Amino acid sequence: MCTCKHTCSTFVCPTEIIAFSDRIEEFRAISTEVVACSVDSKYTHLAWLNIPLLSDLTKQISKDYGVLLEDAGHPLR
């Protein structure tokens, strides 16, 4: 799972997700599915993402996985 800051405006965030997306067939070859999760809208990444994307606008998934920095208002990567 990959989570990004609420604006996904840093260079690292799209670079990481694109790397997973570009290598999706390698993951599938080892019976692994990759799912991205972002606190952005699902529409933010549609142009360059070839993997399923969960939108976590409420940040509940981030909370459930223990990666939300509540004071800062965004999840860890």
Secondary structure, DSSP 8 states (H G I E B T S, - for coil): -B---TT--SSHHHHHHHHHHHTHHHHHHTT----EEESS-GGGSTTT--S-EEE-TT-HHHHHTT-EETTTTEE--
